[in-house]
Amino acid sequence: MTAPAIFDRSARRLRRDRAQPDYAEHDFLRAAMLDGIAERLDAVTRPFHDVLDLGCFDGAFLPPPGARVARVDPGFAFARAVHGVQADEDRLPFADRSFDLVVSIGVLDQIDDLPGALTLIRRVLRPDGLFLGAFVGGGSLPRLRAALRQAEAERPVARLHPQVDVRSAGDLLMRAGFTLPVADIETLDVRYRDFGRLLGDLRGMGASNLLAERRPIARTALAMAASAFAGMADDDGRTAEQFNLVFLTGWAPDPSQPVPAKRGSATASLAEALRTPPKEG
């Protein structure tokens, strides 16, 4: 069964190519994700030799010392700049068991078939290989959404793509066949002086409207949205926008990994363990 077309792949490639020259001016979200991925990777003591950087942007992810890294990006300009490969995350051009570490930072929220992409990531991992991912998740951009709803209350139009919340992300890891799955969330608040700067950041990240069915916004509606956004400002004239960063950790199955005990296999009673011992006289 083919996944429904939510995103316009051609528009996504084009907008990433347009964002590439000035991306460093708008990379703060991915920088926060890179820091989170680095912390999680530092907690792993095993070595890694072959690494896939999936959705590499400017190649800012630093692989473990001594590891070989293959970089892939859906945009041609980003891929070319780091001598990588242009490919979509749900159409990977690699053989099974090619890598022992896959990282994907800032792109998995922009593809039609996220379950399929996660399954492909698990397949290109060797047994006991590690996947670390991060993307902008559910509940992000609440002020932008509210401003657009207010501006187009009579004829609402979908302008921001669906977002995956942290619980659903964890379920998707399990469905894709990862073991020891973990999904957690970190919140980043960014304060904007005006609506245009927020839109500029989204364009600069290659994260503007990528929906397959999209319509341009009227100038009057855009002006109303800007006014509504400004109306949410605090005392110093800045509006705080929220980004929820979802982090994923999963391992490719391997017999050496610990497994949970079977239900009913306990040899001690919980009630017995919690019973208060008698006081000594």
Sequence and secondary structure as in RCSB ss.txt:
>XXXX:A:sequence
MTAPAIFDRSARRLRRDRAQPDYAEHDFLRAAMLDGIAERLDAVTRPFHDVLDLGCFDGAFLPPPGARVARVDPG
FAFARAVHGVQADEDRLPFADRSFDLVVSIGVLDQIDDLPGALTLIRRVLRPDGLFLGAFVGGGSLPRLRAALRQ
AEAERPVARLHPQVDVRSAGDLLMRAGFTLPVADIETLDVRYRDFGRLLGDLRGMGASNLLAERRPIARTALAMA
ASAFAGMADDDGRTAEQFNLVFLTGWAPDPSQPVPAKRGSATASLAEALRTPPKEG
>XXXX:A:secstr
      B HHHHHHHHHHHGGGGGGG HHHHHHHHHHHHHHHT  S   EEEEES TTT     TT EEEEEESS
HHHHHHTT EE  TTS  S TT EEEEEEES GGG S HHHHHHHHHHHEEEEEEEEEEEE TT  HHHHHHHHH
HTSSS    S     HHHHHHHHHHTT EEEEEEEEEEEEEESSHHHHHHHHHHTT S  BSS     HHHHHHH
HHHHHTT  TTS EEEEEEEEEEEEE   TTS     TT  SS HHHHHS      
